[in-house]
Amino acid sequence: MKNILEQLYDGEIFPAEQYSPKEREYRKIYREHYSHYEDFIVTLSRLEPPLDKRFIEIMDEQLDEIPYEFSGMFIDGFRLGAKIMVEVFRQS
C-alpha cells in the first residue's frame, strides 16, 4: 500500500475536491441558503426585464473562485501541520 505522500503525489487524493463538511448544522444551513437562492432566482425571473440569467452568471463567476480559496486554505493548513511536526521532532 502506498503511503499518504505517494497517494497525494500520484493524484489519488484530492483534498480540495473530496472535502465536504459532514456536520448536520452545515447541511441545514446549506439547504436554507440554497432555498433562498432558488427563491430569489424565481423573483428575478418575474421582473421586466428578467434578471435571473444574469444573476446566475454572476454567482457562477463567484463560485468558480472557490477551488482557489480551498487550495490556498489546504496549502496553509498543510504548512502549519508540517511546522508543528518539525517542532515536535526538534524537541525529541
MODELLER restraints for C-alpha pairs under 7 A, 6 or more apart:
rsr = mdl.restraints
at = mdl.atoms
rsr.add(forms.Gaussian(group=physical.xy_distance, feature=features.Distance(at['CA:7:A'], at['CA:13:A']), mean=5.94, stdev=0.5))
rsr.add(forms.Gaussian(group=physical.xy_distance, feature=features.Distance(at['CA:16:A'], at['CA:67:A']), mean=6.91, stdev=0.5))
rsr.add(forms.Gaussian(group=physical.xy_distance, feature=features.Distance(at['CA:16:A'], at['CA:70:A']), mean=5.74, stdev=0.5))
rsr.add(forms.Gaussian(group=physical.xy_distance, feature=features.Distance(at['CA:16:A'], at['CA:71:A']), mean=6.00, stdev=0.5))
rsr.add(forms.Gaussian(group=physical.xy_distance, feature=features.Distance(at['CA:16:A'], at['CA:74:A']), mean=6.99, stdev=0.5))
rsr.add(forms.Gaussian(group=physical.xy_distance, feature=features.Distance(at['CA:41:A'], at['CA:52:A']), mean=5.17, stdev=0.5))
rsr.add(forms.Gaussian(group=physical.xy_distance, feature=features.Distance(at['CA:44:A'], at['CA:50:A']), mean=5.89, stdev=0.5))
rsr.add(forms.Gaussian(group=physical.xy_distance, feature=features.Distance(at['CA:44:A'], at['CA:51:A']), mean=5.08, stdev=0.5))
rsr.add(forms.Gaussian(group=physical.xy_distance, feature=features.Distance(at['CA:44:A'], at['CA:52:A']), mean=4.80, stdev=0.5))
rsr.add(forms.Gaussian(group=physical.xy_distance, feature=features.Distance(at['CA:45:A'], at['CA:51:A']), mean=5.81, stdev=0.5))
rsr.add(forms.Gaussian(group=physical.xy_distance, feature=features.Distance(at['CA:45:A'], at['CA:52:A']), mean=4.84, stdev=0.5))
